[in-house]
């Protein structure tokens, strides 16, 4: 399990029932937006996430539709187990070091 995947799991597990979109998760997790989507796809393919497209009028909203992701029951269990196996330590500056 890579550090970006662990960071994404931690962000998703902050509120497991809440639907989140990619950029929101990237900002919370501190992961580059370009890395987020491959991680989300991998988690969804593993059955850890479910997703849906937002139902909006893109012209009225002035932005593209968002895809929202939410952890499944299996994802909550697997995510918690993955984080329990890989506990972060504190680096000299107080930042998390994996």
Secondary structure, DSSP 4 states (H G I P E B T S, - for coil): --HHHHHHHHHHHTTTTS-EEHHHHHHHHT--HHHHHHHHHHHHHTTSEEEEE----HHHHTSPPPEEEEE-HHHHHHHHHHHHHS--EE-TTS-EE-
